[in-house]
Amino acid sequence: MNALERTFGGRVLGVASMHHKERALGPQLTAPLALREVRVIVGLDTDRFGAFSGERPRELPAREAALAKARAGAAASGLDLVIASEGSFFPHPSAPLASCDEEWLVLLDLRAERTYAHRYVTLDVAHAGRLCRSLEELREFCARAPFPSHQLVLRPQQDGSAAAEIFKGLSDRDELEARFALLHARHGAAWVELDLRAHANPTRMRAIEAAAREFAGELARLCPQCSAPHFAIARQIPGLPCAQCGEPTASLLAQVRRCEPCGAEQREERADGRREEDPGACEACNP
C-alpha cells in the first residue's frame, strides 16, 4: 500500500454541492484515491457563498469560497474528507477576446489536517448573455446558443436583479418565452444568459470532470523526500529564451514542486520539451 492509499483508501468522500458535481468528481477520484464511496452532502446550501445568477454575490476569492463550501459540508455531514469546487468566468489573460473558465477544486482532509487545492483553466466555455428588447432578439440568442442542451437564465437586467425576478434552469422554449413576456411587460426588456451552474451547463460539467482528472494525477505525485501525497506545483518560473536573440521572455521556463508537510522542493522543466520561444513573443525582437 502506497502513501496515497494509506491517506485516502477506504474512506468516504463527501461532495459539497447542490448542482450534481458528484457526477463529474466521483468517477475521476474514486479509483485513483481508492475511495470506498463518493457521497453528495444533501441539504447543503452552497449558493450562500455566491450564485452565478447574481442574487448572492460571491464575497470570497474562488479558492477560499471552495474551501468554505468544503468546511460547511464537513460540518453538515460529519465527514472528515470533503471536496468542493468554485468556478469563475473572465477574459483569458493571453487571449482577452476569449472567455475562460477557471475551476478551483479544494479537498479538505480533517483527519490529516491538510487542505489540497487544484486550479484548472479552459477556453472551452458556454458563457454568453444578451439584453433582449423583443421576442425576436430572444429567439436569435437561442439560435446561436447551445439551447436547450444548456439551460438559460432570465432576469430584468444584466446585474442587480431581485431574486424574485430571476428565472433559472430554463430549458423549455414555451416556458422561456412565457417568462420573457412577463419580464418584458414589466421592464421593456430582459437579460438572457447561459446558466453557469454545473448541472445546467454540460460544458462546465466537462471542465469540472477534467479538473478532477488532473487533480487525481497531482494528488498521486508523492514527495520524493517524505512520500506525502500531492507534491504540487508551488510556483512557476518565467524566462524561456527567445529562439532568435536568446533573451528571456515572459513564457514559462520551468516550475517548482513543493511538499507542504516537509517543505521539500524540486525544479521541473516544461513538460512539452520546449526550450526556446518564438520571436513573436519576445519583447526585444517584437516590442
C-alpha positions as a LaTeX table, in Angstrom:
\begin{tabular}{lrrr}
\hline
Residue & $x$ (\AA) & $y$ (\AA) & $z$ (\AA) \\
\hline
Met1 & 0.00 & 0.00 & 0.00 \\
Asn2 & 1.49 & 3.34 & $-1.05$ \\
Ala3 & 1.13 & 6.67 & 0.74 \\
Leu4 & $-1.83$ & 7.73 & $-1.41$ \\
Glu5 & $-3.80$ & 4.62 & $-0.50$ \\
Arg6 & $-2.85$ & 4.97 & 3.18 \\
Thr7 & $-4.15$ & 8.53 & 3.14 \\
Phe8 & $-7.40$ & 8.11 & 1.21 \\
Gly9 & $-8.02$ & 4.38 & 0.79 \\
Gly10 & $-11.34$ & 3.05 & 2.06 \\
Arg11 & $-12.68$ & 6.47 & 3.01 \\
Val12 & $-15.95$ & 8.20 & 2.14 \\
Leu13 & $-15.57$ & 11.43 & 0.16 \\
Gly14 & $-18.33$ & 13.99 & 0.65 \\
Val15 & $-19.15$ & 16.35 & $-2.21$ \\
Ala16 & $-20.27$ & 19.80 & $-1.07$ \\
Ser17 & $-22.52$ & 20.69 & $-4.00$ \\
Met18 & $-26.15$ & 21.46 & $-4.83$ \\
His19 & $-25.55$ & 21.02 & $-8.54$ \\
His20 & $-24.69$ & 17.34 & $-9.04$ \\
Lys21 & $-20.94$ & 17.81 & $-9.28$ \\
Glu22 & $-20.51$ & 14.33 & $-7.85$ \\
Arg23 & $-21.27$ & 13.14 & $-11.39$ \\
Ala24 & $-18.01$ & 14.71 & $-12.58$ \\
Leu25 & $-15.90$ & 14.27 & $-9.46$ \\
Gly26 & $-16.74$ & 10.74 & $-8.36$ \\
Pro27 & $-15.67$ & 8.80 & $-11.47$ \\
Gln28 & $-12.35$ & 10.66 & $-11.65$ \\
Leu29 & $-11.38$ & 10.33 & $-7.98$ \\
Thr30 & $-12.78$ & 7.02 & $-6.71$ \\
Ala31 & $-10.30$ & 4.59 & $-8.26$ \\
Pro32 & $-7.13$ & 6.76 & $-8.14$ \\
Leu33 & $-7.67$ & 7.52 & $-4.43$ \\
Ala34 & $-9.00$ & 4.03 & $-3.60$ \\
Leu35 & $-12.10$ & 5.62 & $-2.05$ \\
Arg36 & $-14.85$ & 3.45 & $-0.63$ \\
Glu37 & $-17.64$ & 5.82 & $-1.65$ \\
Val38 & $-18.35$ & 9.28 & $-3.04$ \\
Arg39 & $-21.43$ & 10.79 & $-1.40$ \\
Val40 & $-23.18$ & 14.09 & $-2.13$ \\
Ile41 & $-23.95$ & 16.09 & 1.02 \\
Val42 & $-27.72$ & 16.55 & 0.91 \\
Gly43 & $-29.38$ & 19.77 & 2.07 \\
Leu44 & $-26.26$ & 21.93 & 1.92 \\
Asp45 & $-26.89$ & 25.47 & 0.61 \\
Thr46 & $-23.68$ & 26.23 & $-1.28$ \\
Asp47 & $-25.36$ & 29.18 & $-3.03$ \\
Arg48 & $-24.88$ & 31.17 & 0.17 \\
Phe49 & $-21.22$ & 31.51 & $-0.83$ \\
Gly50 & $-22.24$ & 33.11 & $-4.14$ \\
Ala51 & $-24.51$ & 32.38 & $-7.11$ \\
Phe52 & $-23.75$ & 32.88 & $-10.79$ \\
Ser53 & $-27.22$ & 34.32 & $-11.33$ \\
Gly54 & $-26.27$ & 37.31 & $-9.19$ \\
Glu55 & $-28.78$ & 37.32 & $-6.35$ \\
Arg56 & $-25.97$ & 36.35 & $-3.96$ \\
Pro57 & $-22.62$ & 37.88 & $-4.99$ \\
Arg58 & $-19.53$ & 35.88 & $-4.09$ \\
Glu59 & $-17.60$ & 37.70 & $-1.39$ \\
Leu60 & $-14.55$ & 35.40 & $-1.23$ \\
Pro61 & $-11.90$ & 34.62 & $-3.85$ \\
Ala62 & $-12.69$ & 31.41 & $-5.71$ \\
Arg63 & $-10.26$ & 29.16 & $-3.84$ \\
Glu64 & $-11.39$ & 30.44 & $-0.44$ \\
Ala65 & $-15.05$ & 30.06 & $-1.46$ \\
Ala66 & $-14.45$ & 26.42 & $-2.38$ \\
Leu67 & $-12.73$ & 25.85 & 0.97 \\
Ala68 & $-15.65$ & 27.49 & 2.78 \\
Lys69 & $-18.04$ & 25.13 & 0.99 \\
Ala70 & $-15.92$ & 22.13 & 1.97 \\
Arg71 & $-15.84$ & 23.21 & 5.61 \\
Ala72 & $-19.61$ & 23.73 & 5.61 \\
Gly73 & $-20.01$ & 20.28 & 4.06 \\
Ala74 & $-17.86$ & 18.67 & 6.72 \\
Ala75 & $-19.81$ & 20.40 & 9.49 \\
Ala76 & $-23.17$ & 19.40 & 7.99 \\
Ser77 & $-22.28$ & 15.77 & 7.26 \\
Gly78 & $-19.77$ & 14.80 & 9.93 \\
Leu79 & $-17.45$ & 13.50 & 7.19 \\
Asp80 & $-13.73$ & 14.13 & 7.55 \\
Leu81 & $-12.98$ & 14.13 & 3.80 \\
Val82 & $-14.91$ & 16.65 & 1.71 \\
Ile83 & $-14.38$ & 18.21 & $-1.73$ \\
Ala84 & $-15.89$ & 21.37 & $-3.19$ \\
Ser85 & $-15.38$ & 23.44 & $-6.31$ \\
Glu86 & $-15.80$ & 27.04 & $-7.38$ \\
Gly87 & $-15.78$ & 28.41 & $-10.91$ \\
Ser88 & $-15.12$ & 31.83 & $-12.40$ \\
Phe89 & $-15.54$ & 33.18 & $-15.93$ \\
Phe90 & $-13.45$ & 36.06 & $-17.26$ \\
Pro91 & $-11.34$ & 37.11 & $-20.29$ \\
His92 & $-8.32$ & 34.85 & $-20.75$ \\
Pro93 & $-5.08$ & 36.73 & $-19.86$ \\
Ser94 & $-3.34$ & 35.72 & $-23.10$ \\
Ala95 & $-6.47$ & 35.98 & $-25.28$ \\
Pro96 & $-8.61$ & 38.84 & $-23.91$ \\
Leu97 & $-11.30$ & 38.42 & $-26.56$ \\
Ala98 & $-11.93$ & 34.84 & $-25.41$ \\
Ser99 & $-13.73$ & 33.91 & $-22.21$ \\
Cys100 & $-12.19$ & 31.25 & $-19.99$ \\
Asp101 & $-13.48$ & 29.06 & $-17.20$ \\
Glu102 & $-11.30$ & 28.83 & $-14.09$ \\
Glu103 & $-12.22$ & 25.96 & $-11.79$ \\
Trp104 & $-10.79$ & 25.53 & $-8.29$ \\
Leu105 & $-11.11$ & 22.17 & $-6.56$ \\
Val106 & $-10.41$ & 22.06 & $-2.83$ \\
Leu107 & $-10.16$ & 18.80 & $-0.89$ \\
Leu108 & $-10.42$ & 19.14 & 2.89 \\
Asp109 & $-8.94$ & 16.29 & 4.93 \\
Leu110 & $-9.73$ & 16.82 & 8.61 \\
Arg111 & $-8.09$ & 13.55 & 9.63 \\
Ala112 & $-4.70$ & 14.61 & 8.27 \\
Glu113 & $-5.34$ & 18.32 & 8.94 \\
Arg114 & $-4.47$ & 19.11 & 5.33 \\
Thr115 & $-6.10$ & 21.07 & 2.52 \\
Tyr116 & $-5.32$ & 20.16 & $-1.09$ \\
Ala117 & $-6.19$ & 22.52 & $-3.95$ \\
His118 & $-6.04$ & 22.40 & $-7.74$ \\
Arg119 & $-6.66$ & 25.08 & $-10.39$ \\
Tyr120 & $-7.83$ & 24.27 & $-13.91$ \\
Val121 & $-8.38$ & 26.78 & $-16.73$ \\
Thr122 & $-10.04$ & 26.11 & $-20.08$ \\
Leu123 & $-11.17$ & 28.12 & $-23.10$ \\
Asp124 & $-13.91$ & 25.57 & $-23.77$ \\
Val125 & $-16.82$ & 27.53 & $-22.32$ \\
Ala126 & $-20.52$ & 28.06 & $-22.88$ \\
His127 & $-20.85$ & 31.54 & $-21.45$ \\
Ala128 & $-22.85$ & 34.30 & $-23.18$ \\
Gly129 & $-25.61$ & 36.80 & $-22.50$ \\
Arg130 & $-27.67$ & 39.48 & $-24.19$ \\
Leu131 & $-30.21$ & 42.17 & $-23.34$ \\
Cys132 & $-33.29$ & 41.36 & $-25.42$ \\
Arg133 & $-35.89$ & 44.02 & $-26.17$ \\
Ser134 & $-38.10$ & 41.78 & $-28.29$ \\
Leu135 & $-39.08$ & 38.14 & $-28.68$ \\
Glu136 & $-37.20$ & 38.10 & $-31.99$ \\
Glu137 & $-33.95$ & 39.06 & $-30.22$ \\
Leu138 & $-34.52$ & 36.33 & $-27.65$ \\
Arg139 & $-35.03$ & 33.78 & $-30.41$ \\
Glu140 & $-31.88$ & 34.98 & $-32.19$ \\
Phe141 & $-29.89$ & 34.41 & $-28.99$ \\
Cys142 & $-31.35$ & 30.92 & $-28.58$ \\
Ala143 & $-30.47$ & 30.05 & $-32.18$ \\
Arg144 & $-26.79$ & 30.85 & $-31.54$ \\
Ala145 & $-26.59$ & 29.41 & $-28.02$ \\
Pro146 & $-26.34$ & 25.66 & $-27.24$ \\
Phe147 & $-30.00$ & 25.69 & $-26.16$ \\
Pro148 & $-31.81$ & 23.60 & $-24.94$ \\
Ser149 & $-28.92$ & 21.26 & $-24.05$ \\
His150 & $-27.63$ & 24.14 & $-21.93$ \\
Gln151 & $-30.20$ & 25.85 & $-19.74$ \\
Leu152 & $-30.82$ & 29.60 & $-19.63$ \\
Val153 & $-31.34$ & 32.33 & $-17.03$ \\
Leu154 & $-33.67$ & 35.29 & $-17.46$ \\
Arg155 & $-33.71$ & 38.45 & $-15.38$ \\
Pro156 & $-34.69$ & 42.12 & $-15.92$ \\
Gln157 & $-31.12$ & 43.38 & $-16.39$ \\
Gln158 & $-27.55$ & 42.15 & $-16.50$ \\
Asp159 & $-26.74$ & 42.98 & $-12.88$ \\
Gly160 & $-28.58$ & 43.74 & $-9.68$ \\
Ser161 & $-31.88$ & 41.95 & $-10.28$ \\
Ala162 & $-34.11$ & 40.99 & $-7.37$ \\
Ala163 & $-34.13$ & 37.28 & $-6.64$ \\
Ala164 & $-37.90$ & 37.10 & $-7.19$ \\
Glu165 & $-37.43$ & 38.19 & $-10.81$ \\
Ile166 & $-34.66$ & 35.73 & $-11.73$ \\
Phe167 & $-35.73$ & 32.60 & $-13.59$ \\
Lys168 & $-33.07$ & 29.89 & $-13.72$ \\
Gly169 & $-32.78$ & 26.47 & $-15.30$ \\
Leu170 & $-34.92$ & 27.26 & $-18.34$ \\
Ser171 & $-34.76$ & 24.50 & $-20.97$ \\
Asp172 & $-38.30$ & 24.53 & $-22.34$ \\
Arg173 & $-38.86$ & 27.06 & $-25.14$ \\
Asp174 & $-42.51$ & 27.75 & $-24.27$ \\
Glu175 & $-41.66$ & 28.40 & $-20.61$ \\
Leu176 & $-38.71$ & 30.58 & $-21.63$ \\
Glu177 & $-40.88$ & 32.74 & $-23.88$ \\
Ala178 & $-43.62$ & 32.99 & $-21.24$ \\
Arg179 & $-41.11$ & 34.17 & $-18.62$ \\
Phe180 & $-39.66$ & 36.62 & $-21.14$ \\
Ala181 & $-43.13$ & 38.02 & $-21.87$ \\
Leu182 & $-43.64$ & 38.60 & $-18.14$ \\
Leu183 & $-40.35$ & 40.46 & $-17.69$ \\
His184 & $-40.81$ & 42.39 & $-20.94$ \\
Ala185 & $-44.23$ & 43.59 & $-19.83$ \\
Arg186 & $-42.77$ & 44.85 & $-16.55$ \\
His187 & $-39.44$ & 46.25 & $-17.73$ \\
Gly188 & $-39.48$ & 46.56 & $-21.52$ \\
Ala189 & $-36.56$ & 44.14 & $-21.86$ \\
Ala190 & $-34.93$ & 41.11 & $-20.26$ \\
Trp191 & $-31.38$ & 39.86 & $-19.91$ \\
Val192 & $-30.86$ & 36.27 & $-21.07$ \\
Glu193 & $-27.71$ & 34.26 & $-20.45$ \\
Leu194 & $-26.48$ & 30.70 & $-20.32$ \\
Asp195 & $-26.97$ & 29.16 & $-16.89$ \\
Leu196 & $-23.48$ & 28.54 & $-15.46$ \\
Arg197 & $-24.44$ & 26.12 & $-12.72$ \\
Ala198 & $-22.75$ & 22.78 & $-13.34$ \\
His199 & $-25.91$ & 20.67 & $-13.71$ \\
Ala200 & $-27.38$ & 23.20 & $-16.16$ \\
Asn201 & $-24.25$ & 23.66 & $-18.28$ \\
Pro202 & $-22.75$ & 20.44 & $-19.71$ \\
Thr203 & $-19.69$ & 22.32 & $-20.96$ \\
Arg204 & $-18.85$ & 23.46 & $-17.45$ \\
Met205 & $-19.53$ & 19.97 & $-16.07$ \\
Arg206 & $-16.92$ & 18.65 & $-18.52$ \\
Ala207 & $-14.46$ & 21.25 & $-17.23$ \\
Ile208 & $-15.02$ & 20.09 & $-13.64$ \\
Glu209 & $-14.51$ & 16.50 & $-14.79$ \\
Ala210 & $-11.23$ & 17.44 & $-16.49$ \\
Ala211 & $-10.15$ & 19.37 & $-13.38$ \\
Ala212 & $-10.85$ & 16.31 & $-11.22$ \\
Arg213 & $-8.87$ & 14.07 & $-13.56$ \\
Glu214 & $-5.87$ & 16.43 & $-13.34$ \\
Phe215 & $-6.31$ & 16.73 & $-9.56$ \\
Ala216 & $-6.19$ & 12.96 & $-9.15$ \\
Gly217 & $-2.91$ & 12.88 & $-11.05$ \\
Glu218 & $-1.46$ & 15.68 & $-8.93$ \\
Leu219 & $-2.55$ & 14.04 & $-5.67$ \\
Ala220 & $-0.80$ & 10.85 & $-6.82$ \\
Arg221 & 2.54 & 12.67 & $-7.10$ \\
Leu222 & 4.34 & 11.68 & $-3.92$ \\
Cys223 & 7.05 & 13.75 & $-2.27$ \\
Pro224 & 10.49 & 12.25 & $-3.10$ \\
Gln225 & 11.62 & 13.01 & 0.46 \\
Cys226 & 8.72 & 12.02 & 2.74 \\
Ser227 & 6.29 & 10.28 & 0.32 \\
Ala228 & 3.36 & 12.53 & 1.25 \\
Pro229 & 0.68 & 12.89 & $-1.47$ \\
His230 & 0.35 & 15.99 & $-3.62$ \\
Phe231 & 3.89 & 17.03 & $-4.43$ \\
Ala232 & 2.28 & 20.06 & $-6.04$ \\
Ile233 & 3.33 & 22.91 & $-8.27$ \\
Ala234 & 4.11 & 25.80 & $-5.92$ \\
Arg235 & 5.39 & 28.40 & $-8.36$ \\
Gln236 & 6.24 & 28.92 & $-11.99$ \\
Ile237 & 9.48 & 30.34 & $-13.38$ \\
Pro238 & 9.26 & 32.55 & $-16.48$ \\
Gly239 & 12.20 & 33.19 & $-18.81$ \\
Leu240 & 12.00 & 30.78 & $-21.78$ \\
Pro241 & 14.74 & 32.20 & $-24.06$ \\
Cys242 & 13.91 & 33.70 & $-27.43$ \\
Ala243 & 14.97 & 31.47 & $-30.35$ \\
Gln244 & 16.33 & 34.48 & $-32.21$ \\
Cys245 & 18.12 & 36.69 & $-29.68$ \\
Gly246 & 18.39 & 34.42 & $-26.65$ \\
Glu247 & 16.87 & 36.96 & $-24.26$ \\
Pro248 & 14.46 & 35.63 & $-21.61$ \\
Thr249 & 10.76 & 36.02 & $-22.40$ \\
Ala250 & 7.70 & 36.01 & $-20.16$ \\
Ser251 & 6.91 & 32.43 & $-21.23$ \\
Leu252 & 7.20 & 29.52 & $-18.82$ \\
Leu253 & 10.73 & 28.15 & $-18.42$ \\
Ala254 & 10.19 & 25.71 & $-15.54$ \\
Gln255 & 8.13 & 25.15 & $-12.41$ \\
Val256 & 8.87 & 24.20 & $-8.84$ \\
Arg257 & 7.05 & 21.47 & $-6.94$ \\
Arg258 & 6.84 & 21.65 & $-3.17$ \\
Cys259 & 5.75 & 19.30 & $-0.38$ \\
Glu260 & 3.55 & 21.03 & 2.17 \\
Pro261 & 4.34 & 18.70 & 5.13 \\
Cys262 & 8.14 & 18.58 & 4.86 \\
Gly263 & 8.98 & 21.57 & 2.65 \\
Ala264 & 10.99 & 19.63 & 0.04 \\
Glu265 & 11.23 & 21.33 & $-3.35$ \\
Gln266 & 12.16 & 20.17 & $-6.84$ \\
Arg267 & 12.55 & 22.07 & $-10.10$ \\
Glu268 & 10.71 & 20.60 & $-13.09$ \\
Glu269 & 11.33 & 21.55 & $-16.71$ \\
Arg270 & 8.49 & 22.18 & $-19.15$ \\
Ala271 & 6.53 & 19.01 & $-19.87$ \\
Asp272 & 6.28 & 19.79 & $-23.61$ \\
Gly273 & 10.06 & 19.83 & $-24.02$ \\
Arg274 & 10.22 & 23.34 & $-25.45$ \\
Arg275 & 13.49 & 25.10 & $-24.78$ \\
Glu276 & 13.02 & 28.24 & $-26.93$ \\
Glu277 & 10.23 & 30.75 & $-27.54$ \\
Asp278 & 9.06 & 32.12 & $-30.87$ \\
Pro279 & 10.49 & 35.63 & $-31.53$ \\
Gly280 & 6.94 & 36.90 & $-31.91$ \\
Ala281 & 6.52 & 36.54 & $-28.14$ \\
Cys282 & 9.82 & 38.28 & $-27.38$ \\
Glu283 & 9.64 & 41.90 & $-26.25$ \\
Ala284 & 13.18 & 42.53 & $-27.52$ \\
Cys285 & 12.51 & 41.19 & $-31.02$ \\
Asn286 & 8.88 & 42.21 & $-31.24$ \\
Pro287 & 8.40 & 45.25 & $-28.97$ \\
\hline
\end{tabular}
